[in-house]
Amino acid sequence: MDFNEDEFNDEEVNENIDEVNEESTETAENSEEFTETAEDADLILFNTCAVREHAEDRVFGNVGALKALKRRHPSVLIALCGCMMEQEHVAEKIYKSFPFVGLVFGTHALHRFPELVYNSLTLSKRIIERGTDDNLVHEGMPIQRDGDVKTWLPIMYGCDNFCSYCIVPHVRGRERSRKFDSVINEAKEIINSGYKDITLLGQNVNSYGKGLPEKVSFADLISEIDKISGDYWLRFMTSHPKDCTKELIDIIADSKHIVSHLHLPVQSGSNKILSKMNRKYTKEQYLEIVNYAKQKIPNLSLTSDIIVGFPGETYEDFKETLELIKEVEYTSLFTFIFSSRKGTPAALMDDPVPYEEKSKWFSEMLKVQEEIAAKRCASMVGETHRVLIESESGKDGELSGRTSGNIIVELNANSNIIGTFQNVKITQARNWILKGELE
């Protein structure tokens, strides 16, 4: 999709304003409060993702929908940040086709956000700031956390893997780790604040330690966090199979707080395709670490990412992925049809299989995974699981929570237990969602 300024009329804009309200982050008149509506905002900020084309298209559509709003409220500052802005062709398109966007900055300028907003407002000119990676990790930035049950803790940035389909290393830069003590101290603050579910984040968390003066690993880090007293669960993502060690699995198995859930993206079950993807492991090596994890961690829940229709993939290659899915028996999958990213090696590869054929493969894979998920959930009926109650589900006063294995459980109970761990007996299974009751 190619959006130009003249393509949007006021009627189209007004129809899309509701979607913009849902997807943007806005601050209110005095810049001290958040507002849920674009009409009330002084600043509208879109944080963008460049991993898939669909996400980019939605950004262009939602930003274009603000054209009429900018006419009505000329003082509003519309800003875009994140991975998309580190792509030169995207930044150029924003500059030429969306003149009402006043501020554009990439992933390496996040720490300068207040300065960039100030300059944009006081200098009354458009500002585009990208490609200024200094390979530093900027600590001490103020944080506002949403909610009071679950939260996220970034531990490293960037990626050195350069998978042939992935734009992330090009927009996020090379791997760099936060200081060990900084992560531990923030983890203590989070736990002491009462959060119950903490997810460590990084483009490749198990590469943690790169660039630090001291010799530490991701296994060292999660082992140290696990020692912090409190009643909480510790998760992490995303984990690259080539860096998932037996030492890491052993620490998870022996831990007090690390969940029995491992997200280990495989992407394909074909060694030929894994090689073309530059994933640096084989199907056999992947299965070796998966089987070791299953042996060591009771009730392990495994999830993964799968790309269908990678350039050069045949139906025989795809069937190897199906066989891998059946062998591993994942709890759930994040599945995608290949999306070409400009600037990656895969974008230049021959891709003879039509999208319609890839869609058929995709549907076939979903059917297989749904059967596996339904079987797994059905086997849990009658069992009692520790569940973190997260929120109201919005259906007949039901509450929603998750098991340690990251499986959703819905139950009827008083909302005053939100934010607590409860023992829940599973009474019913609906594919990947469970029903239960308090014990």
N, C-alpha and C positions, 0 to 999 in steps of 0.2 A: 504494500500500500504506500502511496506517495501523497503526502498531505502538503498542500500549498495554501498560503494565506487566503487566496481568493476563493478557494473551494468551500469555505464555511460561510453559510448565511446565518442570520440570527435565529431562525427557526431551528436549524440543526444544532446550534450552540445551546439553546435553551433545553432541548431534549436531552443533551448529554451532561448538563450541569449536575444532575443528581448523582451520576456515576463519578464525576470529579469529586463531589463532596465526600464520597465513600473512600476514594483511593488516595487523596492527598492529605498532607499534614498541614494544618493551618494554625496560625496564631492570631489572637484577637487584637482589638484596637490598641490596647496599652502594651502590647507585646509581652504581657505577663500571663496571659491565659490562652488556652487552646479553645478553638471553636469547631463545631461540627459542620459548619456551612461555609462555602466559599464566599458567599455574599457578605459575611461578617468579618472576613479576614483582611488584615493588613499585609500579611505575607502568606503565600501559598508555595509550599516546597514539595516537589516530587523527587523521591529517592528511587532511582531507576536500576533495572537489571538488564544485562546484555546477553544472558545465557541463551534465550530463545527468541525467535522472531516475533512470536505472538505477544510477548511482553513489551517489545519495542513498539509494535503497532498500537497497543493500548495507550502507551505513553503519548504518542503523537496525536491520537484521537482525543484523549482527555485534555491535553494541553491546548489543542486547537479549539476545544469547546469553551475555553476561557476568553476567547477573543472579544465577545460582546461584553463580558464582565469587566474587562479592562477598559472598554469604552465608557461604561457606566461609572467605574471607579478608577480613574487614571492613576491614583496614588498607590494602588495595590501593587506590591512587588511579587512577580511570578518568577520562581527560581527552580532550576533543575540541577540535581547532583547525582552522583553514583556512577556505576560502571559504563552506562551508555555514553556519558559525557566524555569519557576517555577515548572514544573512537572519533577520529578526525572527521570522517564523513558525517557522523551524527551531529557533532558540534557545528559543522558547517551548515547542515540542513536546518538546525534550530536557528542559527543566526540569520539565514536568508529567508526562511519560510515563516518564522514566528517572531516578528519584530517586537511583539508585546512582551516577550520573555526578557526580563532585565538582568538575570544572573544565571550563569552556567558555571559549574565547577565540578572537577573530577574527584576520584577517590583519594588522591594524594593531597588534596587541599582542604579536607574536612576540618582539620584543626584551625583553619583560618576562616571558618564560616562567619563568626561575628565581625571580623575585619572586612570581609567581602560584602556583607550586608551593609555595614556602615558606609563603605566606599560607594556602593551602588546608590544609596539614598542621598548621600551628601554631595557626590559628584554629578548626580543626575545623568548617568550614562550607563550603557550596557557593559557588563563585565563578563568575560569568559576566561576562566582560569583552569588550565588542564595541563597534564604532562609535566608536572613539576615534582616528580618523585625524588625525595632526598634520602630514601631508604632508611628513614628513621621511624621509630614508633613513638608517638607523642602521648605521653602519660598525663594524667591529672585533668583531663577534660571533664566538665560537668556532665552528669548523667541523669536523665529522668526516666525511670522505669515504669512501664505500664503494668497495672495489676499488682497483686501482692501475694500470688501463689507461685507463679512460674517466672523465671527470668533467664537471661542469657549473659554469658561472660566470654568476650573475645579474648583469645590467648595468643593469636598470631595472625598475620596478614600475608596475602600473596601466595603464589604457587610456583614451584620450579618444575612441575611435571610435564607441561606442554603436551598434553593429550592433543591429538591432531584435530579434534572437533571443537576444542574448547577455547574461548576467547579470554577466559579469566586471567591467565598470566600476562596477557597483553594489556589488560585494563586495571589489574590490581597490583602488578609488579611482582618482584621476586620475593621469596619467603623471608619473613623477618618476625622474630619472636618477641613478645613482651617479656620484661624482666621477671624472673622467677618470683622474687619477693613481692612484686607489684600484683601479680596474679593471686598469690596466696593471700595477701592482705585484702584484696577486693573480694575474694571468696569468703573470708571471715566476716567482712562487712555485710555481705549478702545473707549469709546464714544467720548472723546475729540480728538482722532485720526481719527475720521470720519467713523468708522464702523457702519453699519446700521442694521445688523442682528446678535444678540449675543445669543448664546446658552449656558446656564449653564449646566455643565456636572457632573455626578456622577453615580456610579453603582446604587445608590438609592437616588436621590437628595432630596426627601422629608423626609429623615432621617437626613438632615443637622442639626448640632448643637450638635451631640453626641461627648462627650469628651472635649467640650469647657468649660472653667471655668465659663463663663457667660451663663445665660439661654436664648438661642435664638433658633428660629425655622426656617425652610425653608420659612414659610410664612413671618416671620420678615425680612428675607434676601431679598426676591424678592420685598417686599413692600418698603424697603429702596432703592434698586437699581432703582425701578420705579420712585423715587423722583428725580433722577438725570436728569437735563434738557438736552434736545437734541431731535433730530428726529431719532428715532431708534425703532426697535422691540426687545423684550426680549422673548426668548424661554427657555425651559429646558427639559432634559431627562437624565436618564430614571426614571419614577415615578412608585412606587409600589402602587397598589390599596389599600392595608391595611393601608397605611400612607397618603393617599390622603384625606385630611380633608375638611369639609365644609368651615372652615375658609380660607383655601387656595383657594377654588373656589370663595369665596366672594372677596378676594383680586384681583384675576384675573379679575373678573367681573367689579370691580371698578377702575381698573388701567388705566394708560394712554398709557403704552408701551407694556404690556404683551399681546402676540398674542392670538387670539381666536382658539388656537389649543392645544389639550391635548392628549399626547401620554400616554395611560394607558394600559399596557400589561395585558391581561386577561389569556392567554395561553390555557384555555379550558373553555367550557361552562358546564361541568359536575362536580357536587360537589364531586363525587367519585374520579374523576381524580385530581381535585384541591387539595383534601386531600392527595392523593398519591404524588402529586408534592410538598407538604408542603408549599402551597401558603398562608395559614392563612387567607383566606376569602372564602365566598361562592358566588355562582352566584348571589344570592339575594342581598348580601351586595355590590357586584360590581355594579349591576344595580341601586341600591339606589344612589350611588355617581354619576353615569353616568346621571341619570335622574335629579338629583339636578343641575349638571353642565349644562345640556341642558336648564333648566329653567332659570338659572342665567346669562348665557353667550350667547348673541345673535350670531347667525350664527356659533355656535361652530362646529369645525372640530375635530372629534375623530379618532385616529389611534390606532392600537394595535399590539401585537405579538400573534401568535397562533402556538402551537406545535401540529402536527398531528401524531397519532400513538404512544402515550406514552405507556410504558409497562402496559399491563392489560386493555388498552382502547378497548372497543367494538364498533361496528358500532352504537349501540344505544347511547353510550356516545358521539360519534362523531356527531350524529344528534342533540344532545343538543347544541353542539358548533355551528352548522349551524343555529339553531333557535336563539341563542344569537346574531350571526352576523346579521341576518335579523332584529332582534328587535332593535339593537343599530344603524345599518346603518352606518358603519364606512366609512370614506373617503378613507382610504387605510389600508392594512394590511401587516405586515412583517410575512411571513409564512414559516414554517420549518417542515420537516419530522423529527421525533425524531432521535437525534444523540447521541449515548451512549458515555459518558465521563468517562474514567477510573478514579477511586477514588471517584465517586459519588454513593449514594445509588441506584439511578435508574439503574446504570450499572449492579447491582446484581439482579434486578427484572426479573421475568418471562416475556417474550415478545413473545407470541405465534403467533401474527398476522404477516404474511410475508410482506416483504417490498413492493412487487407488489400490495398487497391489500391496504396498506397504501397510495401508490401512486395514486390509484383510488380515495380514499377518498380526497386526496390532490387536485386532478383535479376537483372533485365535489365542493370543497370549493372555489377554484379559480373562477369557473364559477359563483357561487352565488355572490362573492364579486365583480366581474367584472360588473355584472348586477346592483348592488347597486351603484358602482362608476359611471357607465354610466348614471344612472338615476339622481344622484346628480349633476353631471357636466352639464347634459342637462337642469336642472332646473335653472342653472346660466346664460344661454344664454339670452342676453338682459340686464343683470344687469351690473352695473359699480362697479368695485372693485379697492381698492388701492393696487398697485402691486409694489414690490421692483424689479427693473430691475437688474439682476445679471450678465449676460454675453451674448455673442453671442452664439447662439445655434448651429452654424455650418451648418445650412440648409438655403441656398438662402439668406444669410444676415439677417436672423431673429434673434431677441433678445429673451432671455429667462428670465423670472422672476417668482416670487411666490406671492401668496396672503398671507394674515395673517394666513389663514387656511392651509398653506403649500401646496397649489395646484399649479402646474406648469402652467404658461401662456406664450404662444409664440405670438410674434407680429412683424410686420415690422415697424422699426423705426430707426432713426439715432443712432449710437453707442455712441454718446456723452451723452446719458441719462443713460448709465450703472452706477450703484451706486446711483441712485435716486429713490424716490417714485413717481409713476405716476398713475393717474386715467385712468383705462383701461376698455373699454366697451367690454364685452364678446360677440363674434360673432358666435362662433362655439365650440362644445364639441366633444372630441374624447376620450371616456372612462375617463381616469384620467388626460388627458391633455386638456387645454383650448386654444382657439385661440381668439385674441382680437385686438383692435385698440385703439390708444390714443384718448382721448376725448379732 
